[in-house]
Amino acid sequence: MIPLTDELKSDLQKVAFAAADAARDVTLSYFRSQTLEAENKDADGFDPVTRADREAELAMRAVIQQARPDDGILGEELPTVTGRSGLIWVLDPIDGTRGFISGTPTWGTLISVATIGGPIFGIIDQPFIKERFIGGFGTAEVRGPHGTHPLRTRASRSLEAVTLLSTFPEIGTKTEYRAFRALSERVRLTRYGMDCYGYALLAAGQVDLVVEAGLKAYDIQAPISVIQAAGGIVSNWQGGAAYSGGQVIAAANADVHAVALSILQDALND
C-alpha cells in the first residue's frame, strides 16, 4: 500500500499538469495540418497513428522520467517502463486519432496515475478547446476558457430521457453490438464519434451514459478518475472493475448505471 501523503499528491498533480502541457505543445503543432500523414496499425481495418501521437508521448515520458524516475509508464505508442515505486503513469497521447486527422476537436490527451488497484488521479485534456478535466485527490473540476468550474454528473432520470454516447456505431463484436443496440433503442438520444471527450461531457453533467467495447487500459483509466471524482460510476458490462479496458459502461449515477447494466447483461445472455 503506497502512502498517499499530501506532498506526494501535490507532486503527482504537478507532474501530470506538466506532462499535459508538453503534449499540448506537440499536438497543437500538428493539428489540422494538411501535410500530416497517418500510418495504419491494423491490417484488418483502420487504426491510425501519426508523428503527433508518438512525439506527444515522448514529450510526456520525458517530463515524467525527469521528475519521477522510479515510476512505471504504460503508453499506447511506446514500450512499457517497469518502475520501482508502485505507481504507474498510463498515457494516451491522442485518444481519437481518427478525429485528430479529420480536424474534429473531440480527441484528447489522457493521463492517469495508477497503483495495482487502479487509477487514483486522471486528466482528460483537449488542447484545441483548451479544456482540462481533472479528477482525483479530492479534485473534480474543469479548467478552460470560461474559468475553473466544478465537475458534477447528472442526477437520476428515466431511461427514456437519457443521452448515450459511444465512439463507433459498429461497437465491438456482433454479440456486443446486439447488446448495445438493445440499450440504445431504449434511450432518448444516441450520439457517436466523441472519443474521450464523451467521458469529459459525462463528468461535466451534459450526458448520462458512455458505453464502449474493445478498450485498452490507456483508453479508460484517466476517464475513470475524472468521472468517479465527479460522482459517476464506471464498470465493465458485468459490473466489475473496468480499468483494464474491454467492455466499459460509464454512468452519471447509480440508478442509470443499474438500469443500463441490466439491459446489457440481459442482451448478452439472450
Backbone bond lengths (Angstrom), bond angles and torsions (degrees), N, CA, C in turn:
res aa  C-N    CA-C-N  psi(-1)  N-CA   C-N-CA  omega(-1)  CA-C   N-CA-C  phi
1 M - - - 1.464 - - 1.532 109.26 -
2 I 1.306 116.90 124.30 1.457 121.42 -178.30 1.525 109.18 -87.76
3 P 1.333 118.49 122.79 1.475 119.51 177.70 1.523 111.20 -71.00
4 L 1.334 116.24 112.54 1.459 120.83 -178.29 1.524 109.57 -88.75
5 T 1.308 115.85 82.32 1.452 121.32 178.71 1.521 110.06 -72.87
6 D 1.309 116.55 162.30 1.467 120.26 177.11 1.525 110.69 -59.34
7 E 1.333 116.12 -36.77 1.466 120.08 179.65 1.528 110.50 -64.28
8 L 1.344 117.19 -43.03 1.461 120.67 179.82 1.525 110.39 -66.76
9 K 1.318 118.03 -43.43 1.460 120.99 178.72 1.527 110.78 -59.08
10 S 1.321 116.42 -44.73 1.464 120.44 179.51 1.523 110.86 -62.36
11 D 1.326 116.68 -41.62 1.459 120.54 -179.78 1.526 110.88 -65.04
12 L 1.324 117.14 -43.20 1.458 120.70 -179.76 1.533 111.32 -63.91
13 Q 1.321 116.52 -40.61 1.461 119.90 177.14 1.523 111.33 -61.71
14 K 1.323 116.71 -45.77 1.463 120.29 -179.39 1.523 111.37 -61.14
15 V 1.315 116.95 -42.82 1.463 120.32 -179.90 1.528 110.11 -67.24
16 A 1.335 117.29 -40.36 1.471 120.57 178.54 1.523 110.86 -61.99
17 F 1.322 117.32 -43.68 1.461 120.16 179.29 1.528 110.94 -65.07
18 A 1.327 116.66 -40.61 1.467 120.36 179.13 1.532 110.58 -64.56
19 A 1.337 116.90 -39.66 1.461 120.24 178.18 1.526 110.66 -65.74
20 A 1.330 116.72 -40.43 1.469 120.20 177.98 1.521 110.97 -64.32
21 D 1.327 117.07 -39.84 1.466 120.85 177.30 1.526 110.85 -62.17
22 A 1.325 115.57 -41.82 1.464 119.86 -179.34 1.529 110.94 -64.49
23 A 1.320 116.34 -41.46 1.461 120.07 178.27 1.524 111.10 -65.78
24 R 1.342 116.77 -38.70 1.477 120.51 178.59 1.518 111.12 -56.37
25 D 1.320 115.98 -46.04 1.464 119.74 -177.59 1.527 110.93 -58.34
26 V 1.334 115.65 -40.71 1.464 119.64 -178.56 1.522 111.33 -72.02
27 T 1.321 116.68 -51.93 1.466 119.46 -173.15 1.523 111.79 -64.10
28 L 1.329 116.95 -39.26 1.464 118.83 -179.57 1.524 112.31 -68.29
29 S 1.329 116.52 -25.87 1.465 118.79 178.82 1.528 111.70 -70.91
30 Y 1.341 117.22 -18.44 1.463 121.60 -179.89 1.524 113.48 -108.86
31 F 1.338 117.60 -21.16 1.460 120.03 -171.66 1.526 111.44 -62.77
32 R 1.311 115.88 133.65 1.463 125.65 -178.71 1.528 113.26 62.64
33 S 1.331 115.05 24.67 1.456 119.90 171.71 1.516 109.18 -80.44
34 Q 1.299 117.44 131.45 1.463 120.82 -179.20 1.524 112.50 -81.41
35 T 1.327 116.85 -3.11 1.460 120.06 179.89 1.522 112.82 -107.01
36 L 1.342 117.56 -3.74 1.463 120.55 -179.54 1.529 109.87 -71.36
37 E 1.331 116.41 126.05 1.457 120.84 -179.68 1.522 110.18 -103.66
38 A 1.332 116.09 146.93 1.457 122.29 179.44 1.522 110.23 -113.49
39 E 1.320 115.74 134.12 1.455 121.35 172.54 1.529 108.28 -94.72
40 N 1.314 116.52 155.63 1.459 121.82 -179.96 1.528 109.62 -104.31
41 K 1.356 116.85 121.70 1.459 121.28 -179.89 1.524 112.93 -90.56
42 D 1.333 118.16 -5.06 1.456 122.15 -173.65 1.521 110.17 -121.27
43 A 1.323 116.16 109.28 1.463 120.34 -178.16 1.524 112.45 -66.72
44 D 1.331 117.25 -22.53 1.463 121.32 -177.77 1.526 113.08 -99.14
45 G 1.324 117.12 0.64 1.456 120.29 -178.51 1.511 110.13 -160.28
46 F 1.337 116.22 -139.43 1.459 120.46 178.12 1.525 108.99 -139.37
47 D 1.325 115.94 108.68 1.459 122.95 177.59 1.527 107.09 -129.54
48 P 1.341 117.75 90.69 1.464 120.21 -169.40 1.526 113.57 -77.86
49 V 1.311 115.29 152.33 1.457 123.19 169.90 1.522 107.01 -140.79
50 T 1.324 116.91 145.41 1.454 122.09 -177.52 1.523 110.89 -128.97
51 R 1.320 115.28 172.42 1.471 119.67 173.30 1.516 110.93 -58.54
52 A 1.319 116.44 -33.92 1.465 120.08 -179.70 1.528 111.36 -62.08
53 D 1.348 117.21 -41.31 1.464 120.69 177.29 1.529 110.94 -58.51
54 R 1.316 115.22 -52.71 1.470 119.96 -174.82 1.525 111.98 -66.82
55 E 1.334 116.45 -43.31 1.459 119.17 -177.35 1.528 111.35 -69.91
56 A 1.328 117.29 -34.69 1.466 119.61 177.49 1.519 110.78 -66.79
57 E 1.331 117.32 -40.03 1.461 118.71 177.83 1.528 111.13 -66.96
58 L 1.325 116.50 -39.65 1.469 119.40 175.89 1.519 111.15 -59.49
59 A 1.325 116.75 -41.55 1.465 120.53 -179.63 1.523 111.05 -64.81
60 M 1.336 117.38 -41.65 1.465 120.41 177.75 1.512 111.63 -65.23
61 R 1.319 115.86 -44.37 1.464 119.45 -179.96 1.530 111.64 -61.78
62 A 1.306 117.26 -38.22 1.465 120.28 179.30 1.524 111.03 -61.61
63 V 1.329 116.80 -42.06 1.463 121.07 177.96 1.521 110.55 -62.83
64 I 1.327 116.54 -47.52 1.462 121.17 -176.43 1.524 111.06 -67.13
65 Q 1.315 117.02 -45.10 1.462 119.25 -177.00 1.515 112.48 -69.34
66 Q 1.327 117.47 -27.72 1.454 120.42 175.03 1.522 111.29 -71.08
67 A 1.328 116.04 -43.05 1.469 120.46 -174.87 1.520 113.19 -85.47
68 R 1.342 117.45 -33.46 1.460 121.20 -173.67 1.538 109.25 -139.64
69 P 1.324 116.35 73.10 1.469 120.46 -173.97 1.522 115.12 -66.74
70 D 1.333 118.29 -16.06 1.461 120.24 -178.75 1.525 113.25 -90.97
71 D 1.321 117.81 -6.11 1.461 120.94 -179.37 1.529 110.66 -83.28
72 G 1.333 115.72 152.03 1.451 121.07 174.38 1.519 111.49 -83.94
73 I 1.327 116.54 164.29 1.466 121.79 178.40 1.524 108.98 -139.62
74 L 1.332 115.46 128.20 1.460 122.57 171.85 1.517 107.37 -119.48
75 G 1.325 117.61 116.83 1.449 121.29 -179.64 1.513 111.33 -128.57
76 E 1.330 115.83 164.84 1.457 119.75 -176.95 1.519 112.66 -73.18
77 E 1.327 117.35 -36.66 1.456 119.66 -166.86 1.520 114.84 -103.38
78 L 1.331 118.75 -16.77 1.459 121.42 -172.42 1.529 110.36 -128.92
79 P 1.345 118.27 162.10 1.463 120.65 -176.06 1.529 112.88 -61.37
80 T 1.324 114.76 151.16 1.461 121.57 179.00 1.518 110.62 -69.73
81 V 1.318 115.66 139.52 1.465 122.59 174.62 1.516 108.04 -103.41
82 T 1.317 117.22 123.88 1.464 121.67 178.35 1.520 109.38 -85.47
83 G 1.320 117.12 122.89 1.457 121.33 -178.47 1.518 112.98 -99.05
84 R 1.339 114.77 -179.44 1.464 121.69 -179.61 1.523 112.38 -121.58
85 S 1.331 117.25 -7.10 1.465 119.96 -172.34 1.523 113.38 -88.19
86 G 1.340 117.51 -16.73 1.454 120.53 -172.97 1.515 113.13 91.62
87 L 1.327 117.07 -3.03 1.460 122.24 176.79 1.528 109.24 -109.35
88 I 1.317 115.71 142.72 1.456 120.37 177.92 1.523 109.37 -133.33
89 W 1.313 115.93 135.06 1.464 123.01 176.12 1.525 108.08 -91.53
90 V 1.315 116.31 129.02 1.461 121.97 -177.81 1.532 107.30 -114.00
91 L 1.329 116.29 118.21 1.464 121.74 -166.71 1.522 112.36 -125.06
92 D 1.312 115.67 135.24 1.460 122.12 167.19 1.522 106.35 -128.92
93 P 1.329 117.27 104.96 1.472 119.67 -172.40 1.522 113.35 -62.93
94 I 1.340 116.44 -40.47 1.466 120.76 174.84 1.525 107.28 -137.95
95 D 1.308 116.30 98.41 1.456 120.13 173.04 1.527 106.77 -84.18
96 G 1.329 115.40 111.59 1.454 119.48 -174.87 1.515 111.89 106.50
97 T 1.333 116.31 45.15 1.466 119.49 -178.94 1.526 111.53 -61.93
98 R 1.329 117.19 -31.17 1.472 119.38 176.35 1.529 110.12 -60.58
99 G 1.331 116.37 -42.85 1.456 120.11 176.35 1.521 111.83 -66.83
100 F 1.330 115.67 -39.39 1.461 120.76 179.98 1.519 111.35 -58.51
101 I 1.343 116.62 -47.51 1.463 118.94 -177.73 1.528 111.95 -76.72
102 S 1.344 116.47 -10.71 1.468 120.60 176.28 1.520 112.15 -94.84
103 G 1.334 116.91 -5.95 1.457 120.60 178.02 1.518 114.73 85.30
104 T 1.330 118.38 7.25 1.469 120.23 179.61 1.529 109.94 -86.16
105 P 1.330 118.99 144.41 1.472 121.34 -175.82 1.519 114.10 -92.73
106 T 1.343 117.61 37.57 1.456 120.17 -179.51 1.519 112.63 -106.13
107 W 1.338 118.62 1.50 1.450 122.92 173.46 1.537 109.03 -78.87
108 G 1.286 115.87 172.61 1.463 118.36 177.49 1.509 111.17 -167.46
109 T 1.315 115.09 170.08 1.459 122.93 174.62 1.523 108.21 -101.70
110 L 1.328 116.67 130.37 1.459 122.14 -178.32 1.525 109.79 -112.19
111 I 1.318 115.45 128.43 1.462 122.14 179.07 1.514 107.92 -135.11
112 S 1.323 116.36 127.11 1.458 119.09 173.23 1.518 110.03 -138.98
113 V 1.320 114.75 157.65 1.453 122.55 172.74 1.518 106.70 -114.72
114 A 1.327 116.76 130.20 1.451 120.18 -174.90 1.530 111.48 -132.42
115 T 1.328 114.28 157.09 1.457 122.37 167.49 1.521 106.99 -110.47
116 I 1.305 117.63 -173.83 1.455 120.87 178.25 1.519 111.31 -62.33
117 G 1.329 117.50 -21.29 1.451 121.76 -179.98 1.511 114.79 -90.59
118 G 1.336 118.01 3.23 1.455 120.80 178.68 1.513 112.65 117.85
119 P 1.339 117.21 -176.98 1.469 121.60 -174.96 1.520 112.25 -71.14
120 I 1.333 115.28 145.18 1.467 121.20 179.19 1.530 111.79 -120.32
121 F 1.309 117.30 -13.64 1.465 121.62 178.58 1.513 107.91 -157.22
122 G 1.349 116.62 142.85 1.450 118.13 -179.00 1.511 113.84 -153.05
123 I 1.330 114.74 157.96 1.465 123.47 177.61 1.525 108.94 -133.47
124 I 1.322 116.35 133.80 1.467 122.97 164.96 1.522 105.67 -111.41
125 D 1.316 116.94 112.72 1.465 120.99 -174.74 1.518 110.17 -113.49
126 Q 1.345 116.72 126.23 1.466 121.30 174.61 1.534 107.76 -111.60
127 P 1.326 117.09 97.68 1.462 120.60 -172.04 1.517 115.20 -62.02
128 F 1.341 117.99 -41.05 1.458 120.19 -174.51 1.529 111.35 -66.83
129 I 1.324 116.64 -43.26 1.464 121.28 177.14 1.528 110.74 -78.56
130 K 1.342 115.79 -18.21 1.462 123.30 -178.63 1.530 111.44 66.07
131 E 1.319 115.02 40.31 1.459 120.89 174.85 1.528 108.94 -108.98
132 R 1.326 115.32 134.88 1.463 121.09 177.88 1.522 108.54 -128.19
133 F 1.327 115.65 115.41 1.457 122.94 -179.09 1.528 107.84 -98.07
134 I 1.322 116.68 125.95 1.457 122.32 -169.50 1.517 109.49 -124.50
135 G 1.349 117.16 134.96 1.452 119.80 178.56 1.514 113.12 -147.04
136 G 1.330 116.48 130.34 1.459 121.78 176.61 1.509 112.23 129.01
137 F 1.348 115.99 159.25 1.463 122.51 -179.41 1.531 111.68 57.84
138 G 1.337 116.29 36.46 1.454 120.52 178.44 1.511 115.15 82.55
139 T 1.337 117.23 6.41 1.464 121.82 -179.31 1.526 110.19 -113.12
140 A 1.326 116.61 135.48 1.463 122.86 171.60 1.519 106.13 -145.52
141 E 1.326 116.72 95.98 1.460 119.65 -174.50 1.519 111.26 -154.13
142 V 1.331 114.21 160.38 1.449 121.44 173.16 1.524 107.94 -118.42
143 R 1.313 115.65 134.62 1.452 122.05 176.41 1.523 107.94 -115.26
144 G 1.337 116.03 128.08 1.454 118.25 -176.71 1.502 112.86 -164.49
145 P 1.326 117.07 -163.37 1.462 121.68 -177.11 1.518 114.50 -58.88
146 H 1.328 116.98 -24.78 1.466 120.77 -178.64 1.532 111.92 -101.71
147 G 1.328 116.51 19.11 1.451 120.33 177.01 1.522 112.25 99.33
148 T 1.321 115.09 -163.46 1.459 122.24 -180.00 1.519 109.14 -108.70
149 H 1.351 115.93 129.58 1.455 120.50 -176.97 1.521 109.92 -137.22
150 P 1.320 117.74 148.74 1.462 120.03 177.81 1.517 111.64 -68.45
151 L 1.305 115.93 149.38 1.457 122.12 174.00 1.520 108.76 -97.42
152 R 1.324 115.84 135.57 1.459 121.02 176.32 1.514 109.20 -151.00
153 T 1.318 116.94 125.74 1.457 120.81 -179.40 1.521 110.58 -72.09
154 R 1.336 115.38 164.25 1.456 121.92 -178.11 1.531 112.42 -66.89
155 A 1.325 114.08 153.58 1.457 120.48 172.79 1.524 110.25 -75.06
156 S 1.329 115.52 168.46 1.459 121.33 -178.67 1.525 111.59 -62.74
157 R 1.346 115.62 145.30 1.458 122.25 175.66 1.520 107.86 -151.95
158 S 1.308 116.72 166.11 1.458 119.90 -179.97 1.520 110.07 -68.11
159 L 1.319 115.63 154.91 1.460 119.89 -178.46 1.521 111.16 -60.70
160 E 1.308 117.26 -32.08 1.465 122.13 -179.68 1.522 112.61 -67.57
161 A 1.325 117.78 -12.53 1.465 121.92 178.95 1.525 112.83 -107.12
162 V 1.329 116.83 5.25 1.461 122.44 -171.87 1.535 111.62 -83.63
163 T 1.346 115.69 144.43 1.468 122.71 169.29 1.519 108.44 -106.57
164 L 1.336 115.62 127.98 1.462 123.88 -176.13 1.521 109.39 -116.30
165 L 1.327 116.61 134.64 1.461 121.91 176.21 1.522 110.49 -117.10
166 S 1.331 115.74 149.84 1.454 122.47 170.72 1.524 107.32 -155.39
167 T 1.318 116.49 163.99 1.458 118.88 -177.34 1.523 112.09 -83.27
168 F 1.333 116.55 -45.59 1.462 120.16 -175.00 1.522 110.92 -119.59
169 P 1.333 118.46 135.20 1.473 120.11 173.10 1.531 112.07 -62.12
170 E 1.333 117.05 -34.91 1.462 121.45 -178.77 1.527 109.61 -90.54
171 I 1.308 116.81 60.96 1.448 122.69 -171.60 1.530 112.40 -65.68
172 G 1.332 116.89 126.52 1.451 123.36 169.04 1.518 116.26 57.59
173 T 1.335 115.09 -148.22 1.456 122.87 178.73 1.530 110.10 -77.47
174 K 1.323 116.55 175.24 1.455 119.79 177.22 1.527 111.53 -60.43
175 T 1.328 115.95 -40.28 1.464 120.04 179.08 1.525 111.10 -66.14
176 E 1.331 116.81 -42.71 1.463 120.63 178.28 1.523 110.96 -65.83
177 Y 1.311 116.08 -39.24 1.461 120.10 178.17 1.527 110.82 -62.14
178 R 1.315 117.09 -42.85 1.464 120.86 179.31 1.530 110.66 -61.85
179 A 1.335 116.14 -41.23 1.467 119.91 178.99 1.522 111.13 -66.43
180 F 1.323 116.05 -42.50 1.457 119.74 178.63 1.522 111.20 -62.08
181 R 1.322 116.63 -42.53 1.464 120.32 179.74 1.526 111.04 -63.40
182 A 1.323 117.19 -36.11 1.462 119.96 178.10 1.523 111.00 -60.65
183 L 1.340 115.42 -34.70 1.462 120.02 177.06 1.519 111.49 -79.11
184 S 1.319 118.01 -47.82 1.464 120.73 -174.56 1.526 112.18 -63.44
185 E 1.324 117.19 -27.93 1.465 120.59 178.53 1.532 112.80 -72.30
186 R 1.330 116.34 -13.12 1.464 120.55 -177.49 1.532 112.98 -98.42
187 V 1.333 117.76 -15.52 1.466 120.12 -175.48 1.528 110.30 -93.04
188 R 1.326 115.31 169.01 1.469 120.04 -178.70 1.516 112.36 -71.82
189 L 1.352 116.08 -41.59 1.456 120.31 -171.81 1.519 109.98 -147.35
190 T 1.342 116.77 132.49 1.457 122.55 173.96 1.526 108.60 -121.93
191 R 1.343 115.21 129.75 1.465 120.72 -179.51 1.530 108.83 -126.91
192 Y 1.350 115.59 149.75 1.458 121.27 -175.03 1.534 111.29 -123.80
193 G 1.344 113.95 162.75 1.457 120.54 169.77 1.509 115.94 87.23
194 M 1.337 117.99 18.13 1.460 119.67 -175.32 1.532 114.07 -86.11
195 D 1.357 117.25 -18.13 1.463 120.55 -175.56 1.530 109.63 53.59
196 C 1.338 118.45 -143.56 1.464 119.71 -175.62 1.524 112.78 -68.42
197 Y 1.323 117.50 -18.46 1.461 119.86 -179.48 1.526 110.93 -65.04
198 G 1.319 117.25 -25.38 1.455 120.22 175.90 1.514 112.13 -61.54
199 Y 1.326 117.02 -40.18 1.465 120.59 177.61 1.526 111.02 -66.86
200 A 1.327 116.41 -36.63 1.462 120.00 176.50 1.524 110.62 -63.78
201 L 1.331 117.21 -41.03 1.461 121.00 178.47 1.528 111.22 -64.92
202 L 1.322 116.80 -35.67 1.458 120.28 175.89 1.520 110.49 -63.00
203 A 1.331 116.78 -46.89 1.465 121.04 179.33 1.522 111.67 -63.12
204 A 1.334 116.83 -30.34 1.463 121.61 -178.40 1.528 112.96 -84.28
205 G 1.337 117.74 0.77 1.453 120.84 177.15 1.508 115.20 81.36
206 Q 1.330 117.25 20.89 1.465 120.80 -177.94 1.528 113.03 -93.28
207 V 1.330 117.34 -27.41 1.458 121.74 -179.47 1.528 108.63 -136.89
208 D 1.347 115.48 174.04 1.465 120.32 -172.84 1.522 114.69 -108.83
209 L 1.328 116.99 -31.50 1.458 120.88 -174.33 1.521 111.21 -142.28
210 V 1.339 115.66 144.83 1.457 122.54 164.12 1.527 105.87 -129.64
211 V 1.324 116.69 125.54 1.462 121.49 -178.33 1.521 108.66 -128.91
212 E 1.339 115.97 127.16 1.461 120.86 -179.13 1.522 109.98 -146.02
213 A 1.324 116.22 169.75 1.462 122.72 176.73 1.522 108.75 -142.80
214 G 1.334 114.91 159.03 1.459 119.70 177.43 1.517 114.38 76.07
215 L 1.322 117.55 23.75 1.460 120.55 -178.67 1.529 111.48 -82.86
216 K 1.321 115.26 160.42 1.459 123.13 172.42 1.532 108.97 -106.98
217 A 1.318 115.86 167.39 1.462 120.07 -178.62 1.528 111.27 -57.53
218 Y 1.322 117.21 -39.36 1.464 119.60 -177.68 1.521 112.72 -72.56
219 D 1.336 118.07 -13.87 1.462 121.27 175.85 1.525 112.57 -78.84
220 I 1.323 117.86 -27.37 1.465 120.17 -165.60 1.523 115.04 -122.12
221 Q 1.326 119.41 -17.88 1.466 117.89 -173.12 1.524 112.90 -66.57
222 A 1.315 118.23 -43.30 1.471 119.05 176.80 1.524 111.38 -64.17
223 P 1.353 119.92 -46.51 1.459 119.45 175.82 1.532 113.79 -57.41
224 I 1.325 117.97 -36.94 1.462 119.81 177.37 1.520 110.47 -57.21
225 S 1.322 116.97 -48.78 1.469 120.77 -178.47 1.519 111.41 -60.76
226 V 1.323 116.37 -45.36 1.468 120.24 -176.85 1.525 111.00 -67.00
227 I 1.324 117.06 -45.54 1.465 120.73 -177.16 1.519 111.25 -68.23
228 Q 1.311 118.04 -44.21 1.458 119.73 179.50 1.532 111.33 -64.06
229 A 1.319 117.21 -38.43 1.464 119.92 177.79 1.521 111.35 -63.55
230 A 1.344 116.47 -29.54 1.467 121.33 -179.24 1.528 112.92 -86.64
231 G 1.331 117.15 -0.68 1.458 120.63 176.60 1.512 115.07 105.06
232 G 1.334 117.85 3.87 1.449 121.11 -178.17 1.519 112.99 -92.64
233 I 1.327 115.03 -177.40 1.460 122.89 -177.58 1.522 108.36 -129.49
234 V 1.344 116.42 137.25 1.454 122.06 175.06 1.525 108.27 -130.51
235 S 1.328 116.37 128.22 1.460 120.50 178.16 1.520 109.04 -146.69
236 N 1.328 115.91 175.45 1.456 118.83 168.34 1.533 108.61 -84.41
237 W 1.323 117.00 -178.13 1.464 119.73 -174.41 1.517 112.32 -76.43
238 Q 1.328 116.88 -1.03 1.457 121.48 174.17 1.530 111.92 -103.90
239 G 1.330 115.58 -0.25 1.454 120.75 179.99 1.510 114.20 90.58
240 G 1.332 118.02 2.91 1.459 121.83 -179.77 1.518 112.78 -94.15
241 A 1.324 115.24 -171.65 1.460 121.43 -178.31 1.518 110.95 -63.88
242 A 1.332 116.08 142.80 1.469 121.38 -175.84 1.520 112.89 -114.60
243 Y 1.331 118.97 5.76 1.464 118.89 -169.89 1.528 113.58 -72.35
244 S 1.336 117.93 -9.88 1.457 119.76 174.80 1.522 112.02 -89.02
245 G 1.329 117.67 -6.35 1.460 121.53 -179.59 1.516 111.90 99.59
246 G 1.328 116.00 -151.40 1.460 120.56 -178.01 1.518 111.55 84.15
247 Q 1.331 116.28 -136.72 1.462 122.56 177.65 1.533 109.08 -80.30
248 V 1.326 116.28 129.49 1.469 120.42 -175.51 1.519 110.64 -132.50
249 I 1.325 115.54 135.41 1.460 121.72 169.29 1.521 107.80 -126.58
250 A 1.319 116.46 122.20 1.461 123.17 176.25 1.513 107.89 -113.01
251 A 1.323 116.70 128.38 1.464 121.52 -174.05 1.513 110.99 -130.42
252 A 1.321 114.94 151.28 1.454 120.94 -177.49 1.519 112.67 -71.25
253 N 1.326 117.09 -26.07 1.469 120.30 -176.52 1.520 109.34 -159.38
254 A 1.327 115.38 170.56 1.464 120.63 -174.81 1.523 112.46 -65.57
255 D 1.319 118.23 -35.43 1.460 120.75 -178.12 1.524 111.82 -65.55
256 V 1.314 116.70 -50.27 1.465 120.75 179.18 1.524 110.04 -63.63
257 H 1.321 116.77 -39.62 1.463 120.60 178.80 1.521 110.69 -60.04
258 A 1.319 117.57 -46.22 1.462 121.23 -177.09 1.521 111.93 -63.65
259 V 1.314 117.12 -43.92 1.465 120.89 -179.64 1.522 110.92 -66.04
260 A 1.328 117.10 -47.11 1.456 120.73 -178.73 1.524 111.18 -65.07
261 L 1.322 116.60 -40.75 1.454 120.80 179.42 1.527 111.64 -62.40
262 S 1.316 116.11 -40.47 1.464 120.88 178.63 1.521 111.60 -62.19
263 I 1.336 116.91 -42.07 1.468 120.71 179.40 1.516 110.64 -65.48
264 L 1.325 117.60 -44.20 1.458 120.96 178.90 1.524 110.84 -61.23
265 Q 1.324 117.13 -45.52 1.461 120.72 -177.31 1.530 111.02 -66.46
266 D 1.324 116.87 -41.67 1.464 119.90 178.78 1.534 110.53 -60.37
267 A 1.327 115.47 -42.94 1.467 119.28 -179.09 1.530 111.66 -68.70
268 L 1.330 116.96 -37.25 1.453 119.98 178.33 1.529 112.09 -65.72
269 N 1.323 115.67 -33.10 1.460 120.84 -177.32 1.530 113.72 -91.91
270 D 1.315 115.96 -1.73 1.478 120.43 -176.71 1.525 110.96 -73.28
